[in-house]
C-alpha cells in the first residue's frame, strides 16, 4: 500500500570497532561483482553511504542491462538486533509493486478466455453497488471511482481480515466519482482484482501466483506474506523517528491481498522483469495494452497502465512502480529500449536522510543512460517580473493533506512541499520553474480569466496536477482560549499528535512531520500554510475540548483528546 509523505531523519554516529567489522561484511562481502560501467559503483555507494553508519537498517540494490547483472550489493542490516546484513538474497515486503502481479494474473486469465477487461464488475461480483457501471479495465487503471479503503480512518490493520469481510467493507464506501471520469489511485480496485483471480481460478491468490508465475520462473524467494510465518533471510522493518531507529509497527497483510502483500528479493524481481519484458509471461499484444496510457471517458489519458506507472524522462520512457508497507519502501523500474532494470528494496520507512528509492533509482538509471537521454533541463535564470511572480504566490493542493506553499522573497520564488524545507524556484519561462530540491519542473496554469488556479508538477517523467487552495487570512481570537486546545489527541493505530502553545501561538506536532503553526479561521477551526488539511476542535456539553477532526479532500478523520 502507498502513503503520501515520506520523511528523512538524521542518523546516529559510528560508535564501535565491532561495527567496522560488520560494516565490511555488509557492504563488501555480498557484492558478487563490481560494475563494468566506470564510476557506477562509486555513484551508488555515495547514494547509500548513510547505511554505512552503525546500527542502521539497509538496502538491497540491483541493476541489470541486456539481461546481464551489472550491479548487486547489500547495504546496512536486515536485522539490526542480530547484526544480520542485507544481501541480494534478503527478502523484503515490496508493497504496491505487488499490483503488477495481480494485474498480470488478470491478463493471463484473459489470454485463457476466462475474463475480458471490458467486462463489467457485476459479472463477477453481482451484488457490488453500481457494479454494472465499472469495468475490469477501470479497476486495473485506477479509474473506477471506487473509494480507497486504505484511506478510511481508524482501520485496525493489526488484526487479520478475511477477503469476504474486506470486500463487504469496500462495498459500503461511496464512489469518489463516476467510473471512467478521473484517475485516482485506489487500493480497493486491486483488492477486488485479486479477489476475482481467486474466484475464477478456484485457488487462493497465493496458490495461483505461485503455480502460475513463481515456480515456473524459479522465483523461489517470492510469495504472499503471511503473519506468524518466519521467512529465511527476512528483513525486519524499521522506522526513523526523532533521529533514532525504531522497530516499525506490525501490519496484518491480509488487509493488502492483491494490493501490497508480496515479499521478494532484488534477484527474484530481476527474474520477473526479464520474463515480463521478454514476453515469457504474456503475449506481445497483451503487454502493449498493459503499457499503454489509460483512457478516460473524456478521451483524456493518464500515465498508468495495468499495474505499472508509465513515464518519460529526458526523452526515454520508463515503466515502473514503487511500494510501501510498514517499515519498507521499494522501487522497480524498467527502461525497455535499453533493457535496463533498476531495483531498490529498503527495510525502513520513514527512511534515513537523503534516501528515497524512487529518486535514487532514477538517479542510477540516469547515470547509466546519460549519453542516450536528452540534455538535462535546468533553470536558465530567465528574469520574470515581480508583478508576474506575485500571481503564483499561494497554496496548492497535492492531495491527502499535502500542499505546496509558494512564497516570494526579494524577487525570488520559493516552493515548500509538506514536510520539506522551502527551496528556490528558478525561472525557465514566464510560468515554468525548475524546482531543484525535487529535480522537478513546476508550471503555473491560469483559467479563462487569467487567474492562476493550478500548477503542473513534472518529476522523473511523472506528471501531477495540483489545484490552488483558497487564500485565507487568520482571524483574531482570544489567545487564552488556546490553553483549552492544547494536549495530545489519538487518531488510533498508535498515531498521536500534540497541540502546543508557544509564545501566544498554537502549533501542531505530529509524527514524521515538522511542527507547524495552526492559524485560526474561527475560535475552533484552524488551518496551516504548509498543508492542505484543517483542524476543527469539538467541545463537550461542559465546554471542554473532547476531540478534534482533521479534514482534507472531503475526508473527516476524528481524534480523541487524551487525559480528559
ABEGO torsion letter per residue (X at the ends): XBBABBBBBBBBBBABAAAAAAAAAAAAAABABBBABBGAAAAAAAAAAAAABBGBBBBBBBBBBGGBBABBBBBEBABAAAGBBBBAABBBBAEAAAAAAAAAAAAAAAAAGABBAABBAAAABAABBGAAABBAAAAAAGAAGBBBAAABBGBBAABBBBAAAAAAAAAABBBABBBGABBBBBAAAAAAAAAAAAAAAGBBAAAAAAAAAAAAAGBAABBBBBBGBBBBGBBBBBBBBGGBBBBBBBBBAAAABGAAABBBBAAAAAAAAAAAAAGAABBAAAAAAAABBBBBAAGBBBBBBBGBBBBBBGGBBBBBBBBBBBGBBBBBBBBAAAGBBBBBBBABOBBBBGBBAAAAAAAAAAAAAAAABBBBBBBAGBBBBAAAAAAABEBBBAEGGBBBBBBBBGGBBBBBBBGBBBBBBBBABAABBBBAAAGBBBBBBBBAAGBBABBBBBBGGBBBBBBBBBBBBBBBBBAAAAAAABEBBBAEGGBBBBBBBBGGBBBBBBBGBBBBBBBBABAABBBBAABABBBBBBBBAAGBBABBBBBBGGBBBBBBBBGX
